Every structure is written in C-alpha cells, then in structure tokens.
C-alpha cells in the first residue's frame, strides 16, 4: 500500500509539472509597432496612442517594431531621443512646431515571414502647433496603415501585411537589445500593446491552473483512499 501511495504521489507531481510545462509552452508574444516618448532620461512607453498625444515643440517620439508580450517586455527604439541632432537642419518657424521622430523597424528576428525590416531612420517633422504624434509621423513616414480599431499596423509600408498578430513565445527579440520599459502604461493604446489588448501576459492560462487543481485533488483523494484501505 505504501508503494502504491508513493507511486500515486509521484504521478500527481509528474502531472503537475507537465501541466506547468504546457502553460509555459503557451506563452506568446505579439508583433506590433510600440509607441514611445523620449526625454533626457531616455525612452518611456507611451500611456496613450499617438493619435491622442499632442507633443510640444522640441519633443521626440519613437516607434519600434518588435515581438513582445506586453509593455513591460517591449523593446525600446535603438536610437537615443536626441532632438537637437534629429532636427539640426530644420529651423523653427512661426505657427508650427518641430517633432523629432525615431522609426525603428526592429530586427530580422522580429520580421514577419518573407519580409526584411528597413533600416532604422530618424526625421524631423514640422507640423501645426496642435498636431498629434500620429500627424507628425504621417508627415515623414507615409504610407501608414491602421486597422479598424485604429491600431497602427505599418509605417512606410512595413510590414506589408499583418497587425498585432500572435506569435510563438520563443520568437523575436523580446527586449534583448535594449531592455524592457514599462513607463507607466498598463492599458493598451491604439498603437501599442496588442499583447495587453489580447489579455495575454505570457503566463499559464486559467484552464491550465484549473487542470492543475483537478489533478491535485484527484491525487490527494487517491492517496487518502489507499491509506484507508491499508488501515
């Protein structure tokens, strides 16, 4: 009986480990353009979508294409937010403002199948004083592509297809080239965080956790029954 109880206990442990492994295997990221705001201290993940942000003259806005699970895992643009350098050849003009734009299409590891990311580039957008970040981007990086929910899908035609699609959890850079930055954003924006919009944080799903609980209960009941029979 003792050997039977031990075998059952080992079976329970094995089942739990298998279920946990399945949960980890289901971890996934999303391929999308994330939106960042630059300052002297670096990049911060934007708390709103670019159509809602009205940057001041002298601001730096960044866009990075990558695979990530959420804002905490998102890869930063790989160029420092340096307004003076980006807009050095664009003088100030009355009635308008200048916004430095950093467009980072990411790495080959993040690119959709069959596509090659274009080079990282910067541009100085001169736009109306009340223009949004989306309008500043449109001034220097057309064509842009949006989906029905106003999520930014492509900048300068890249990528050619897709929009915030889910990909395997072991695909993409996932912050390996610049670290993660949460800023203060936990809610999805129209540009970035498709992962959060889908409600996937990369952890085990509810179904996996319920399955673990069921296996544990069955195992405990089996061990208890074996002990009663032995007694």
N, C-alpha and C positions, 0 to 999 in steps of 0.2 A: 504493500500500500504506500509505504514511504517513497519507494522508487516511482510509483505512479504519480504521486503528488508532485515530486520533483520534476518529472517529465512534463506534467501539465504546466507547472510554473515556467519552465524553460520555453514551452510552446507559447505561453502568453507573452513573455519577454520578446521572443522572436517575432511574433505577430505585431507587437507594438513598434519594434524597430523597423519592420517592413513598412508599416503604415506611415511612420515618420519619414522614412526614405522616400515614399511616394509623394508625401507633401512637399519635400524639398525638390523632388524632380519636377513638380508642377510650378515651381517658382518661375515667374515670367517677367519680361520687361516689355516696353512699348517703344516703337521707333517714331520719334516726333521732333519737331523744332521747339526747343525750350527758349524762353524769353528771359533776359537778364538786364539789370540796371547797373551801370558802372559808377564808381566813385573812386576817390583817392585810396580807399582801403581795398579796392578790388571789385569783384562781381557779387551781386546779390540776386538771388532768384526772385523774379518779379511776383508781386502779390496780386496783380491784375493783368488782364490781357492787353496787348499793345493797342487795341482799338479804344481802350479806356484811359490809358496813361497819356498825359499831356506834358511831355518833358520840357524843361526850361532851356533857354539858350545856354549852350555850353555843356549839355548833357551827353552821356554816352549810353547807347542802347545796344545790347548784344543778343544775337540769335545763334543757337548751337543745335545742330542736328546730331542726334545720338540715340542709342538704345539705353533706357533706364527704367527702373521700376516706379520711381516717384521723385518728388522734388529733392529729397534727401540723398538720392542716388544720382542725381542729374550731373552731367559733365558740363563744366564751365567753358565759355569761349576761350580758345588758346591764344588770345592776344590781350595784352593789358588794356584797360579802358583809358586811353590817353587822348583826351580831346584835342589838346594843343598840337599833337603830332598828326592826327587824322584830318583836322580842319585847318592846318597851317596855311594852305593855299586858297582858302575860302574866306574872304574878308567879311566882316559884319556888314549888314545892310539894314537900313531903317525899314520897319514894317515887317520884318521877317526874323527868324531865329535859325541858328545852326545846331544840328544834332549829329554827333558822330555815331556812325553805325558800324558795328563789327559783325560780319556774317561768316560763321564757321560751319561749313558743311560736314564736318566730322571726318572720321577715318574710314578706310575701306572695310573695316570690320563692322561698322555700323550701316554701311550702304545696303540698300535692297539688292536682291539678286540681279545680276546683269547690269548694274549701274556703278559708275565711278564718281566719287564726290569731287566737285570742282575745287579749286584752290581757295583757301581762306582769303578773304579780302575785307577791306575797310573802305568807307565812303563818307563824305560829309554832305549831309542833306540840308539844303536851305529851303525852309518851308514857312508857311504862315505862322504867326505867333500862337494861334490856338490849335495848331495841328497836333494830331496824336502820333504816337510812336509808329502805328501802322501806316500812317500817311508819310512819315519820314522814311520808313522802309520802302514804301511804294515809289518814292521819288528817286531812289537809287538802285532798286533791285527788282524791277519788273522782269517777267510776269510773276505775280503771286497767285497762289491757288488756295482757296478756302473750301471747307466742306459746308454742309447745310447748317451745322451748329456754330459756324464762324470760327472753327479751329483752323489755324494756319497749317496748310499741308505742304506747300512748296514755295521756295524762294528762288527767283530767277530760273524757274522751271525745274528745280531739283527738290525732291525726286520727281520723276516723271509720273509715277503712279503711287497709290497708297496714301494713307493718312492715319497716323496713330495706331498702326496695326500691332497686334500682339506678336511677340517673337519668343523663341526659346530662351529660358533663363540663363543659358551659358553663352548667349550671343551678344556681341557688341562690347564697347569699351567700358560701360557702366562706371564711369568716373575714374578709370585707371590713369587718365592723362591730365588730371587737374584737380582731382578730389571732388567730394560731394559738397554741395552747398544748399542749405535749406532756405536761406533768407528767413522770411517769416511766413512763407506760404505753405498752408496745409490744404487749401481748397484748389480745385482745378481752375485753370484760366482757359481762355479761348485758344491760346497758342500752346500752352504747355501745361501740362501734366495730364496727358492722356491716361497714364497709368492710374492716377488718382481718380480720374473720371470713371474709369472702369472698376474702381474699388478693389484693386489688386495690390497688396503690399508685399507680395512675394512669399508670404508665409503659408502654412498649411490651411486648407480650406475648412469650412465648418463641417463638411461631410467627412473629411479626414479625422477631425477631432471627435466627431460622434462615433466614427468607426473604432477609434482607439478606446473610447469609453465602453463601447459594447463588448469589445474583446476582453477588456479588463474585468468587466462584470461576469462574463461567462467563465473566465478562468478562475476567478475567486470562487464562484459557485461550484465549479467542478472540484477544486481543491477541498472545499468545505465538505462536499458530499463524500469524497474519498476518505476524509478523516472520520466522518460519522460511521461509515461502513467498517472502518478499522476498529472503531470503538465498540 
